[in-house]
Amino acid sequence: MQPTTEEPCTRVESEGPECGALAMCSPEEEALLRLEEVFSATLARINSLVLQPLLETTPEPSDPRGREHLRLLQQLHQSSQQLWEVTEESLHSLRERLCHQDSVGLESLLLLCGADRVLQVHVEYIESYTSCLVVQVFQKAAKKKREYWRRQRKALWQLLSGVSSEASVGTALAQALCQPLAHHVQQYVFLLLSLGDTIGEHHPTRELVVHAATVFGNLQSFMRQALDQAMATQALWHTLSSRLRDVLCTPARRLLQDSQDIPVMVTPLRAERVLLFDDALILLQGHNVHIFDLKLVWIDPAQDGCMFHLLTPEEELSFCSKDPQDRTVWQWKMTQAVCQALRGKKDFPVLGAGLEPSEPPTCRCVAYTFRAEGRLCQATYEGEWCRGRPHGKGTLKWPDGRNHVGNFCQGLEHGFGIHLIPQASEDTFDCYKCHWQEGSMCGYGISIGGLCRYSTDEVYRGYFQAGLRHGFGVLESAPQALQPCKYTGHWERGQRSGYGIEEDSDRGERYIGMWQADQRHGPGVMVTQAGVCYQGTFQADKMVGPGVLLSEDDSLYEGTFTRDLTLVGKGKVTFPNGFTLEGSFGSGAGKGLHTQGMLDTAAFPPDPSSTRKRQLGVGAFPVESRWQGVYGPFRDFVSAGCPGDQQEALLGFHVQNARELRKSQEYLCCERSQPEACAGRMEDVLDELLQHREPRALRECLRKALGNSLHPLGKLLRTLMLTFQATYAGIGANKHLQALAQEEVKQHARELWAAYRGLLQVALQRKGQAPEEDEDAETRDLQVHGLVLPLMLPSFYSELFTLYLLLHEREDGLYSQGIASLSLFPDTKLLEFLDVQKHLWPLKDLTLTTNQRLSLVRDKCFLSATECLQKIITTVDPREKLEVLEKTYGEIEATVSRVLGQEHKLPMDDLLPLLIYVVSRARIQHLGAEIHLIRDMMDPIHTGGLYDFLLTALESCYEHIQKEDMRLLRFPGRWDSREPW
């Protein structure tokens, strides 16, 4: 509703006769009523005489400055309207109070119950008015419509008091919009103070009256300061050139201090004039203007009483004054201005008098664009600051599209961060999600794409140092790349160096060996998809000197190669049938291999056990040093005391595999724990280790730890699994690598036990307890083989058992033929064929149906032992497999004892044929691979014991079943007990 001059008066006349209690109210309340009536009418007149004409006579300007002035006038008009509305509301509450004193209490007056809301409306009007005053909106509006305002001069001057008739129209307009308000607020304070004295100290509304008087008293101070700052700012603009005014002048900016009033020197910039505004510090130096956002200014008092220092993102300034008092004024105003700027609102009632702390916080959250030359030039940082430097969480964006989100320390990327670098193609970025140290990548991280020196569409997961790949890491190209490949191994200063595995999917090759300066260099093994293996010495990516070649059919070449692995020079070939060819090899003009030498056909076929011993890589790559890049960060983590905030940087964080990362393109959404959560979880991990040190509890504790991908031991295990799969899965599934894999698994078990011991020592140290004594080698081996190896073996079992299958494929084939032959026998015929003594036959277990002959029953004798032995393939733990074998032996003896009616211990002559029977009926596939894996992985403590005896008996059965007479259904009349079993 628009205010009018008639409305308030009409309302008073209509309500006057009803207010019979008017004479009973306090004089202060009557005065407040009249004050509000007059002020409401005055606002209505100002609106119709000044504001409405200002808006109506100001056409839509075309220049930016004119549009800004129009916006300010519209804002002032809106504030004036709100001021009139709250005045009318206050007037209505006074009338209600005066007309119904019995039912309406003093606390219902808007000036008392809503003093803060009334205050806010007044403050908004004052700020709108002073913004117009600063940029001289009234003077410029008066000049544009001089003729109109000349006609309104008399009416305008009637609103004013104490203004000279010689004053300009602009000055009169400014006074008309301010003078009535100042008088009105002054009367508010006077009447409210008087009302407080009238009602007495114990009146229930006295607190409200005192609060309202204080509020409007503060409003007086605020208004005086606002007008003084606006006039000083307006006067300042007249002293500056038009170019500086265009740069510096804004309606909301207020001058707080000028070096022309209180001299001050600034170094090193040597400013000619220093201007402190409520939002910025400005130094004028010739034609140069230096603007410093107060939100990014830190004040440091110096030891010298005449100087103080300022820290900004790109400058360090010293303020010096000859007079200590002048320095104090500047420093105080600077401090309060910074506090006010950070709060985002003006101090009330005056600068430095707010309820908030008067010292600016050291840590802040602000946005800033760097201007100085350097790596941050034109970059915008938004986030947390400390003493002029990015410090804490923040985002850094460059104009070219680069983007870093993460933690900062003293101006540098430090801690976890995500860095995006745009590629040439639109909406495509290289992404680095890793840990940073002093501005460069350091610690564990992932990168999708690559640095400029690497090809794009690569995914790297591993460790960095000084911004380069360094330590253990996995680099995998996209499947659609021209030359898809994957490298798993060690890096040094951005290059592949040390032990590593490279798989070339396009060529169907896998290299296992040493690297130097991004090239294969040193001992190495090359495995092809066709099953061919090479071992030799590499130099500059090529094999040089003598080497070994093993083919799928066990053919062996020992000699020299060309750089592309072609046989050349002197060498010797040993064929699977035992024949040898020794001489000189080379390639002629045509296709094929040319040789000149001696072929020896007199040799016998080699023993299968000797061909199984042809293992590559053993001795060439010491197992202790292969994966130091994986073990090393864990040792560093333990040596540092297992700090939770460094767990990710040293041990890594969970990410999807490369294919999932590329598919999702959600680089920033990889699963990651917060540092605070990591720190808390680390405490829980260490406490749990202390609580579970007894053997049985320790086994369960380690089982949970190794199965948890967030536990330090679980993280270490998963990284070791990754290296194992990269080496021995797929193309690497070659029987000639079985010994290499077997010793690697055992080494991993030793390292996991050492990792547990390291964590335990840290836990003891944190609790102030004495560390455990160092273990001797025997005790350590018992724990490794008896405790850790069975727990971790399932993680490697698939790849490891595949190698055993391939290595013992021929023997298992013969064994399968023997099993197939023996399965043709019914139970009684098979027992007779195996020469089992008849008094041991469990004929009582055979239940015959009608017309069924005893000689036709199958798979019924020793059924419990057979079913028990079949469970040997249901577990991967060597100890549990041995326990199955022990139970099988027990079931055989129990069956025999039941048949004989008394407890009976079987001698070897009787046990072996019975065990062959059970094995043949169990029909276990790949029994040879199972037996050799158990033998290689079982706890040494069982050597020479019962388990060793039973495993040896099972081996004897396996070997007998492979024999030719078994496969051809011929068998000697009696077992030779002297034959080795």
ZAMARGU-4260 file (C-alpha; in steps of 0.2 Angstrom, whole numbers, plus 5000, padded with zeros to 4 digits):
<rodrens>
0) 5000/5000/5000 | 5007/5017/4995 | 5007/5030/5009 | 4997/5046/5007 | 4996/5062/5017
5) 4977/5060/5021 | 4976/5042/5028 | 4984/5044/5045 | 4974/5060/5049 | 4958/5052/5044
10) 4961/5037/5054 | 4964/5047/5070 | 4948/5057/5068 | 4938/5041/5065 | 4945/5032/5080
15) 4946/5047/5092 | 4928/5047/5099 | 4930/5029/5104 | 4946/5032/5114 | 4937/5037/5130
20) 4952/5030/5140 | 4964/5042/5131 | 4965/5054/5146 | 4970/5039/5158 | 4986/5034/5148
25) 5004/5041/5153 | 5010/5057/5144 | 5024/5047/5136 | 5012/5035/5128 | 5002/5050/5121
30) 5018/5058/5115 | 5023/5042/5106 | 5006/5041/5098 | 5008/5059/5091 | 5026/5056/5086
35) 5021/5041/5076 | 5006/5050/5068 | 5017/5065/5063 | 5031/5054/5056 | 5019/5043/5046
40) 5012/5058/5038 | 5029/5065/5035 | 5035/5049/5027 | 5019/5050/5016 | 5023/5068/5011
45) 5042/5063/5007 | 5036/5049/4996 | 5024/5059/4986 | 5035/5075/4985 | 5052/5067/4984
50) 5054/5048/4980 | 5039/5046/4968 | 5045/5061/4957 | 5063/5055/4958 | 5058/5038/4951
55) 5045/5045/4938 | 5056/5059/4931 | 5071/5047/4929 | 5069/5038/4913 | 5077/5021/4910
60) 5096/5025/4908 | 5107/5017/4895 | 5123/5019/4904 | 5129/5007/4918 | 5131/5021/4930
65) 5113/5028/4927 | 5106/5010/4929 | 5115/5009/4945 | 5108/5025/4951 | 5090/5020/4947
70) 5092/5004/4956 | 5098/5013/4972 | 5083/5025/4971 | 5071/5010/4969 | 5080/5002/4984
75) 5078/5018/4994 | 5059/5019/4989 | 5057/5001/4995 | 5065/5004/5011 | 5055/5020/5014
80) 5039/5010/5010 | 5044/4997/5024 | 5048/5011/5036 | 5031/5018/5033 | 5023/5001/5036
85) 5032/4998/5052 | 5027/5015/5058 | 5009/5012/5054 | 5010/4996/5063 | 5018/5004/5078
90) 5004/5018/5077 | 4991/5004/5077 | 4998/4996/5093 | 4998/5012/5102 | 4980/5016/5098
95) 4975/4998/5103 | 4985/5001/5120 | 4977/5018/5123 | 4959/5013/5119 | 4960/4996/5128
100) 4971/4999/5143 | 4962/4986/5154 | 4965/4972/5141 | 4980/4977/5131 | 4996/4979/5141
105) 5011/4990/5138 | 5021/4975/5132 | 5010/4974/5116 | 5018/4990/5109 | 5028/4986/5094
110) 5042/4998/5099 | 5044/4987/5115 | 5040/4969/5109 | 5047/4971/5091 | 5061/4984/5094
115) 5073/4973/5085 | 5062/4972/5070 | 5059/4990/5070 | 5078/4993/5072 | 5081/4982/5056
120) 5069/4992/5045 | 5078/5008/5051 | 5095/5001/5048 | 5090/4996/5030 | 5083/5013/5026
125) 5099/5021/5033 | 5110/5010/5022 | 5100/5013/5007 | 5100/5032/5010 | 5119/5033/5013
130) 5122/5022/4997 | 5113/5035/4987 | 5122/5049/4996 | 5140/5042/4993 | 5138/5042/4974
135) 5128/5058/4974 | 5112/5051/4967 | 5101/5066/4973 | 5113/5079/4966 | 5113/5071/4949
140) 5094/5068/4949 | 5091/5086/4953 | 5102/5092/4938 | 5093/5081/4926 | 5076/5089/4930
145) 5081/5106/4936 | 5064/5114/4930 | 5053/5102/4939 | 5063/5104/4955 | 5063/5123/4954
150) 5044/5122/4954 | 5044/5111/4969 | 5057/5121/4979 | 5044/5129/4991 | 5036/5113/4995
155) 5052/5104/4997 | 5059/5118/5009 | 5044/5116/5020 | 5050/5098/5025 | 5066/5105/5031
160) 5072/5115/5046 | 5089/5124/5048 | 5093/5122/5029 | 5098/5138/5020 | 5087/5144/5006
165) 5103/5146/4996 | 5107/5127/4997 | 5106/5117/4981 | 5091/5106/4977 | 5102/5091/4978
170) 5107/5096/4996 | 5088/5099/5000 | 5083/5082/4993 | 5096/5073/5003 | 5091/5083/5019
175) 5073/5079/5016 | 5076/5061/5016 | 5087/5061/5032 | 5082/5075/5043 | 5065/5069/5048
180) 5071/5052/5052 | 5085/5058/5063 | 5073/5069/5073 | 5061/5055/5074 | 5074/5043/5082
185) 5080/5056/5094 | 5062/5058/5100 | 5061/5039/5102 | 5075/5039/5113 | 5069/5053/5124
190) 5052/5047/5126 | 5057/5029/5130 | 5069/5034/5143 | 5056/5045/5150 | 5043/5031/5150
195) 5056/5020/5159 | 5057/5033/5173 | 5038/5034/5174 | 5034/5016/5176 | 5047/5012/5189
200) 5060/4999/5192 | 5048/4985/5197 | 5036/4986/5182 | 5035/4970/5173 | 5038/4979/5156
205) 5053/4989/5162 | 5065/4977/5155 | 5057/4979/5138 | 5057/4998/5139 | 5075/4999/5144
210) 5080/4987/5130 | 5070/4998/5117 | 5078/5014/5123 | 5095/5006/5122 | 5091/4999/5104
215) 5086/5016/5098 | 5100/5025/5107 | 5112/5013/5098 | 5103/5017/5082 | 5107/5036/5084
220) 5125/5032/5086 | 5124/5020/5071 | 5116/5034/5060 | 5128/5047/5065 | 5143/5036/5060
225) 5134/5030/5044 | 5131/5048/5039 | 5149/5054/5044 | 5157/5039/5034 | 5145/5043/5019
230) 5150/5061/5019 | 5168/5057/5020 | 5167/5045/5006 | 5158/5057/4995 | 5171/5070/4998
235) 5185/5058/4994 | 5178/5054/4977 | 5180/5073/4973 | 5199/5072/4977 | 5202/5058/4965
240) 5203/5057/4946 | 5189/5051/4936 | 5199/5035/4931 | 5202/5031/4950 | 5183/5035/4954
245) 5178/5022/4940 | 5189/5009/4948 | 5186/5012/4966 | 5169/5020/4968 | 5155/5008/4973
250) 5139/5013/4983 | 5142/5001/4997 | 5160/5006/5000 | 5164/5017/5015 | 5180/5027/5019
255) 5186/5023/5037 | 5204/5031/5036 | 5214/5042/5024 | 5233/5044/5026 | 5230/5062/5022
260) 5222/5064/5038 | 5233/5053/5048 | 5250/5050/5040 | 5257/5033/5037 | 5271/5025/5027
265) 5269/5008/5018 | 5284/4998/5013 | 5289/4990/5001 | 5276/4998/4989 | 5280/5016/4995
270) 5262/5021/4992 | 5258/5040/4990 | 5241/5038/4998 | 5233/5025/5009 | 5214/5022/5010
275) 5206/5011/5022 | 5188/5006/5017 | 5176/4995/5026 | 5179/4981/5013 | 5197/4984/5006
280) 5214/4992/5009 | 5219/5003/4994 | 5237/5009/4990 | 5239/5023/4977 | 5256/5023/4969
285) 5256/5034/4954 | 5245/5027/4941 | 5245/5010/4950 | 5231/5005/4962 | 5234/4991/4974
290) 5218/4983/4981 | 5218/4971/4996 | 5202/4962/5001 | 5201/4964/5020 | 5195/4947/5022
295) 5212/4941/5016 | 5222/4953/5027 | 5231/4947/5043 | 5238/4960/5055 | 5254/4957/5065
300) 5260/4970/5078 | 5279/4973/5077 | 5291/4974/5092 | 5293/4993/5087 | 5279/5003/5094
305) 5278/5013/5078 | 5276/4999/5065 | 5264/4984/5062 | 5264/4972/5048 | 5251/4965/5036
310) 5250/4948/5028 | 5241/4946/5011 | 5241/4931/4999 | 5254/4939/4988 | 5262/4954/4998
315) 5269/4957/5015 | 5267/4975/5020 | 5274/4986/5034 | 5265/5001/5041 | 5275/5014/5049
320) 5271/5030/5058 | 5282/5043/5066 | 5269/5045/5080 | 5265/5029/5090 | 5247/5036/5093
325) 5244/5037/5074 | 5251/5019/5072 | 5238/5014/5085 | 5224/5022/5076 | 5228/5014/5060
330) 5231/4997/5068 | 5215/4998/5078 | 5204/5003/5063 | 5212/4990/5052 | 5209/4977/5064
335) 5191/4981/5067 | 5188/4984/5048 | 5195/4966/5045 | 5183/4959/5059 | 5169/4968/5051
340) 5172/4962/5034 | 5174/4944/5039 | 5157/4945/5048 | 5149/4952/5032 | 5139/4965/5041
345) 5143/4982/5049 | 5147/4983/5067 | 5133/4990/5078 | 5131/5003/5084 | 5149/5009/5079
350) 5165/5001/5072 | 5173/4990/5085 | 5158/4990/5097 | 5149/4974/5091 | 5146/4959/5102
355) 5158/4948/5091 | 5176/4946/5096 | 5187/4961/5091 | 5202/4951/5085 | 5201/4943/5068
360) 5202/4924/5067 | 5218/4917/5060 | 5209/4904/5050 | 5196/4910/5037 | 5187/4903/5022
365) 5188/4915/5007 | 5189/4915/4988 | 5204/4924/4980 | 5211/4925/4962 | 5230/4926/4962
370) 5238/4939/4951 | 5257/4938/4953 | 5267/4928/4940 | 5270/4910/4945 | 5261/4893/4945
375) 5246/4901/4953 | 5244/4916/4941 | 5226/4919/4937 | 5221/4904/4948 | 5206/4906/4960
380) 5207/4898/4977 | 5192/4895/4987 | 5193/4888/5004 | 5202/4889/5021 | 5216/4901/5024
385) 5229/4904/5038 | 5240/4920/5039 | 5239/4924/5020 | 5241/4906/5014 | 5229/4893/5008
390) 5229/4881/5023 | 5216/4867/5026 | 5202/4861/5013 | 5200/4871/4997 | 5198/4871/4978
395) 5211/4879/4966 | 5205/4882/4948 | 5215/4889/4934 | 5208/4898/4919 | 5214/4884/4907
400) 5203/4871/4916 | 5215/4864/4928 | 5207/4860/4945 | 5213/4854/4962 | 5202/4850/4976
405) 5209/4844/4993 | 5220/4849/5007 | 5233/4863/5008 | 5247/4868/5020 | 5255/4885/5020
410) 5250/4888/5002 | 5255/4871/4994 | 5245/4856/4990 | 5248/4844/5005 | 5238/4829/5010
415) 5224/4821/5000 | 5219/4830/4984 | 5211/4827/4967 | 5219/4836/4953 | 5210/4837/4936
420) 5220/4842/4920 | 5209/4845/4904 | 5214/4836/4888 | 5212/4843/4871 | 5196/4834/4868
425) 5181/4843/4876 | 5174/4837/4893 | 5189/4825/4895 | 5201/4826/4910 | 5216/4818/4916
430) 5212/4814/4935 | 5225/4812/4949 | 5218/4806/4965 | 5232/4805/4978 | 5242/4812/4992
435) 5252/4827/4990 | 5267/4834/5000 | 5273/4852/4998 | 5265/4855/4982 | 5269/4838/4973
440) 5261/4821/4973 | 5269/4810/4986 | 5262/4794/4993 | 5249/4782/4987 | 5237/4788/4973
445) 5229/4784/4956 | 5229/4793/4940 | 5217/4791/4925 | 5225/4798/4909 | 5243/4803/4912
450) 5255/4817/4913 | 5261/4826/4897 | 5275/4813/4895 | 5264/4798/4896 | 5250/4793/4884
455) 5232/4796/4888 | 5219/4784/4893 | 5230/4775/4906 | 5226/4771/4924 | 5240/4771/4936
460) 5238/4765/4954 | 5253/4766/4965 | 5265/4777/4974 | 5272/4795/4969 | 5287/4805/4975
465) 5290/4823/4970 | 5276/4822/4957 | 5283/4806/4948 | 5278/4788/4949 | 5290/4781/4962
470) 5289/4765/4972 | 5277/4751/4968 | 5263/4754/4955 | 5252/4747/4942 | 5250/4755/4925
475) 5236/4749/4914 | 5232/4755/4897 | 5214/4756/4890 | 5208/4740/4881 | 5205/4749/4865
480) 5223/4756/4865 | 5234/4753/4850 | 5246/4743/4860 | 5237/4737/4876 | 5248/4733/4890
485) 5249/4732/4909 | 5264/4735/4920 | 5265/4729/4939 | 5280/4733/4948 | 5293/4746/4954
490) 5296/4763/4948 | 5310/4776/4950 | 5308/4794/4946 | 5294/4791/4934 | 5302/4776/4925
495) 5300/4758/4927 | 5315/4752/4937 | 5318/4736/4947 | 5307/4721/4948 | 5292/4721/4938
500) 5279/4712/4926 | 5274/4718/4910 | 5260/4710/4900 | 5258/4714/4881 | 5240/4708/4877
505) 5243/4712/4858 | 5258/4701/4857 | 5252/4688/4870 | 5268/4690/4880 | 5272/4693/4898
510) 5289/4698/4904 | 5294/4695/4922 | 5311/4702/4928 | 5321/4717/4930 | 5320/4735/4923
515) 5330/4750/4921 | 5326/4767/4914 | 5309/4761/4907 | 5318/4746/4898 | 5320/4728/4902
520) 5337/4726/4909 | 5345/4712/4919 | 5339/4694/4922 | 5321/4691/4915 | 5309/4678/4910
525) 5298/4679/4895 | 5282/4669/4894 | 5271/4668/4879 | 5253/4663/4876 | 5259/4648/4867
530) 5267/4641/4882 | 5285/4645/4877 | 5296/4652/4891 | 5313/4661/4889 | 5325/4665/4903
535) 5341/4675/4900 | 5349/4692/4902 | 5341/4708/4894 | 5349/4724/4890 | 5340/4739/4882
540) 5324/4729/4880 | 5332/4715/4871 | 5339/4698/4877 | 5358/4696/4875 | 5370/4682/4878
545) 5366/4664/4883 | 5348/4659/4889 | 5336/4645/4891 | 5320/4641/4881 | 5307/4629/4887
550) 5292/4624/4876 | 5275/4617/4881 | 5281/4599/4876 | 5296/4600/4888 | 5308/4603/4874
555) 5323/4612/4881 | 5335/4624/4872 | 5351/4630/4880 | 5361/4643/4870 | 5362/4660/4863
560) 5348/4671/4856 | 5346/4686/4844 | 5338/4702/4852 | 5321/4696/4845 | 5323/4679/4854
565) 5328/4669/4838 | 5340/4654/4841 | 5357/4659/4834 | 5375/4653/4838 | 5380/4638/4848
570) 5367/4629/4858 | 5359/4612/4863 | 5341/4606/4861 | 5335/4592/4872 | 5319/4584/4865
575) 5305/4576/4875 | 5310/4559/4870 | 5328/4562/4877 | 5336/4565/4860 | 5348/4579/4859
580) 5354/4591/4846 | 5370/4601/4849 | 5378/4613/4836 | 5376/4630/4828 | 5359/4638/4825
585) 5354/4652/4813 | 5341/4657/4801 | 5345/4657/4782 | 5339/4667/4768 | 5322/4658/4768
590) 5310/4654/4781 | 5314/4641/4795 | 5328/4637/4807 | 5345/4631/4800 | 5356/4620/4811
595) 5373/4611/4810 | 5378/4599/4823 | 5376/4582/4830 | 5360/4573/4834 | 5361/4560/4848
600) 5347/4547/4848 | 5355/4535/4860 | 5349/4543/4876 | 5334/4537/4886 | 5318/4548/4889
605) 5321/4559/4904 | 5313/4555/4920 | 5297/4565/4923 | 5304/4571/4940 | 5319/4579/4931
610) 5308/4588/4919 | 5298/4595/4933 | 5313/4603/4940 | 5315/4614/4925 | 5309/4629/4934
615) 5313/4647/4929 | 5317/4663/4939 | 5322/4654/4955 | 5339/4662/4960 | 5338/4675/4947
620) 5326/4686/4957 | 5329/4684/4976 | 5312/4682/4984 | 5316/4693/4998 | 5319/4708/4986
625) 5305/4706/4973 | 5291/4716/4981 | 5301/4728/4993 | 5290/4742/4985 | 5275/4734/4993
630) 5283/4729/5010 | 5292/4745/5012 | 5278/4758/5014 | 5270/4746/5027 | 5287/4746/5036
635) 5287/4765/5035 | 5270/4766/5042 | 5274/4755/5057 | 5291/4764/5060 | 5281/4781/5060
640) 5270/4774/5074 | 5255/4770/5063 | 5248/4787/5062 | 5230/4786/5056 | 5231/4802/5045
645) 5245/4794/5035 | 5237/4777/5033 | 5230/4781/5016 | 5246/4789/5009 | 5257/4774/5014
650) 5245/4760/5013 | 5233/4766/4999 | 5214/4767/4998 | 5201/4757/4990 | 5197/4761/4972
655) 5188/4751/4958 | 5199/4742/4945 | 5204/4751/4930 | 5189/4745/4919 | 5177/4751/4932
660) 5185/4768/4934 | 5185/4771/4915 | 5167/4765/4914 | 5160/4776/4928 | 5170/4791/4924
665) 5166/4796/4942 | 5184/4800/4946 | 5180/4809/4962 | 5169/4795/4969 | 5181/4782/4973
670) 5178/4775/4990 | 5189/4783/5003 | 5188/4785/5022 | 5190/4802/5031 | 5207/4804/5039
675) 5198/4806/5056 | 5189/4789/5054 | 5206/4782/5049 | 5214/4788/5065 | 5200/4782/5076
680) 5200/4765/5067 | 5219/4763/5069 | 5217/4765/5088 | 5203/4751/5087 | 5215/4740/5077
685) 5229/4742/5089 | 5218/4739/5104 | 5211/4723/5096 | 5229/4716/5093 | 5233/4718/5112
690) 5217/4710/5117 | 5219/4694/5106 | 5237/4688/5109 | 5233/4670/5115 | 5235/4657/5101
695) 5217/4653/5097 | 5211/4671/5099 | 5226/4677/5088 | 5221/4665/5074 | 5203/4672/5074
700) 5210/4690/5075 | 5222/4688/5060 | 5208/4679/5050 | 5197/4695/5052 | 5211/4707/5049
705) 5216/4698/5033 | 5198/4697/5027 | 5195/4716/5030 | 5200/4727/5015 | 5201/4742/5027
710) 5213/4734/5040 | 5231/4738/5037 | 5235/4719/5036 | 5221/4717/5024 | 5227/4731/5013
715) 5244/4723/5012 | 5237/4706/5008 | 5226/4713/4994 | 5241/4722/4986 | 5251/4706/4987
720) 5236/4697/4979 | 5237/4710/4965 | 5255/4706/4961 | 5253/4688/4962 | 5239/4688/4949
725) 5248/4700/4938 | 5263/4687/4938 | 5254/4670/4937 | 5237/4672/4931 | 5232/4671/4912
730) 5248/4671/4902 | 5258/4668/4917 | 5250/4651/4921 | 5265/4641/4916 | 5271/4626/4924
735) 5289/4632/4923 | 5285/4646/4936 | 5278/4635/4949 | 5293/4636/4960 | 5294/4654/4958
740) 5276/4656/4964 | 5278/4644/4978 | 5293/4653/4986 | 5284/4670/4984 | 5269/4664/4993
745) 5279/4658/5008 | 5289/4675/5008 | 5272/4684/5008 | 5267/4674/5024 | 5284/4679/5032
750) 5281/4697/5028 | 5263/4697/5034 | 5269/4690/5051 | 5282/4703/5052 | 5269/4716/5048
755) 5258/4709/5062 | 5273/4710/5074 | 5277/4728/5069 | 5259/4733/5073 | 5259/4724/5090
760) 5275/4733/5095 | 5267/4750/5091 | 5251/4745/5101 | 5262/4740/5116 | 5272/4756/5114
765) 5256/4767/5114 | 5250/4758/5130 | 5267/4761/5138 | 5270/4742/5139 | 5287/4734/5137
770) 5290/4728/5119 | 5290/4709/5115 | 5307/4701/5113 | 5313/4697/5096 | 5309/4679/5090
775) 5322/4666/5085 | 5321/4659/5067 | 5313/4643/5073 | 5299/4651/5082 | 5296/4663/5068
780) 5295/4649/5055 | 5282/4639/5066 | 5271/4655/5067 | 5273/4658/5048 | 5269/4640/5043
785) 5257/4636/5056 | 5247/4652/5058 | 5249/4664/5044 | 5251/4653/5029 | 5235/4644/5031
790) 5225/4660/5033 | 5232/4669/5018 | 5234/4654/5006 | 5216/4655/5000 | 5220/4672/4993
795) 5233/4664/4981 | 5226/4647/4980 | 5218/4648/4963 | 5233/4654/4953 | 5245/4643/4964
800) 5235/4627/4962 | 5234/4630/4943 | 5252/4630/4942 | 5253/4613/4951 | 5240/4606/4939
805) 5250/4611/4924 | 5266/4604/4932 | 5259/4587/4936 | 5247/4586/4921 | 5256/4571/4914
810) 5256/4561/4930 | 5238/4565/4934 | 5234/4559/4917 | 5241/4542/4920 | 5233/4542/4937
815) 5216/4546/4929 | 5218/4531/4917 | 5222/4520/4932 | 5207/4526/4942 | 5196/4523/4926
820) 5202/4505/4925 | 5200/4501/4943 | 5182/4509/4943 | 5177/4494/4932 | 5179/4482/4946
825) 5165/4478/4958 | 5170/4480/4976 | 5174/4461/4980 | 5183/4459/4963 | 5193/4475/4967
830) 5197/4470/4984 | 5203/4453/4978 | 5213/4462/4963 | 5222/4473/4976 | 5225/4457/4986
835) 5217/4463/5002 | 5215/4449/5014 | 5198/4442/5014 | 5196/4443/5033 | 5197/4462/5031
840) 5183/4463/5018 | 5168/4472/5026 | 5155/4461/5018 | 5143/4465/5032 | 5141/4482/5024
845) 5135/4475/5008 | 5116/4475/5008 | 5109/4464/4993 | 5093/4467/4985 | 5082/4453/4976
850) 5092/4443/4963 | 5108/4454/4966 | 5124/4445/4967 | 5138/4450/4979 | 5151/4451/4965
855) 5141/4465/4956 | 5140/4477/4971 | 5151/4493/4969 | 5155/4508/4980 | 5149/4501/4996
860) 5164/4494/5005 | 5174/4507/5016 | 5161/4520/5011 | 5164/4531/5026 | 5183/4531/5022
865) 5179/4535/5004 | 5167/4549/5008 | 5179/4556/5021 | 5194/4556/5008 | 5183/4566/4995
870) 5183/4580/5007 | 5201/4584/5004 | 5197/4595/4990 | 5184/4605/5000 | 5198/4615/5009
875) 5214/4624/5004 | 5222/4623/5021 | 5236/4610/5020 | 5234/4606/5038 | 5215/4603/5036
880) 5219/4592/5021 | 5231/4582/5032 | 5217/4581/5045 | 5205/4574/5032 | 5219/4561/5027
885) 5221/4556/5046 | 5202/4554/5048 | 5202/4543/5032 | 5215/4532/5040 | 5204/4532/5056
890) 5189/4527/5046 | 5198/4512/5037 | 5204/4506/5054 | 5187/4508/5062 | 5179/4498/5048
895) 5192/4484/5049 | 5190/4484/5068 | 5171/4482/5066 | 5174/4468/5054 | 5186/4459/5066
900) 5176/4463/5081 | 5191/4470/5090 | 5202/4485/5089 | 5215/4482/5075 | 5230/4492/5070
905) 5234/4489/5051 | 5252/4485/5046 | 5259/4493/5031 | 5256/4477/5020 | 5238/4478/5024
910) 5236/4497/5024 | 5242/4501/5007 | 5230/4490/4997 | 5216/4496/5007 | 5221/4514/5005
915) 5223/4511/4986 | 5205/4504/4986 | 5198/4520/4995 | 5208/4532/4984 | 5201/4523/4968
920) 5184/4524/4974 | 5185/4542/4980 | 5190/4547/4962 | 5199/4563/4967 | 5204/4573/4952
925) 5222/4580/4951 | 5227/4570/4966 | 5245/4573/4961 | 5244/4592/4961 | 5235/4591/4978
930) 5248/4579/4986 | 5263/4590/4980 | 5254/4606/4986 | 5251/4599/5003 | 5269/4593/5004
935) 5276/4610/4999 | 5265/4620/5010 | 5263/4610/5026 | 5270/4615/5042 | 5288/4609/5044
940) 5283/4604/5062 | 5274/4589/5054 | 5290/4582/5046 | 5293/4564/5052 | 5277/4563/5061
945) 5260/4555/5058 | 5255/4567/5045 | 5271/4565/5035 | 5268/4546/5036 | 5250/4547/5030
950) 5255/4559/5016 | 5269/4547/5010 | 5257/4532/5010 | 5245/4543/4999 | 5260/4546/4988
955) 5263/4528/4986 | 5245/4524/4982 | 5246/4538/4969 | 5262/4531/4961 | 5255/4513/4961
960) 5239/4518/4952 | 5250/4527/4938 | 5259/4511/4935 | 5256/4502/4918 | 5250/4486/4925
965) 5237/4496/4935 | 5231/4504/4919 | 5231/4488/4910 | 5221/4478/4924 | 5236/4467/4928
970) 5243/4466/4945 | 5256/4456/4954 | 5250/4442/4965 | 5256/4449/4982 | 5262/4466/4988
975) 5281/4467/4991 | 5282/4475/5008 | 5300/4479/5004 | 5296/4490/4990 | 5297/4509/4995
980) 5281/4517/4999
</rodrens>
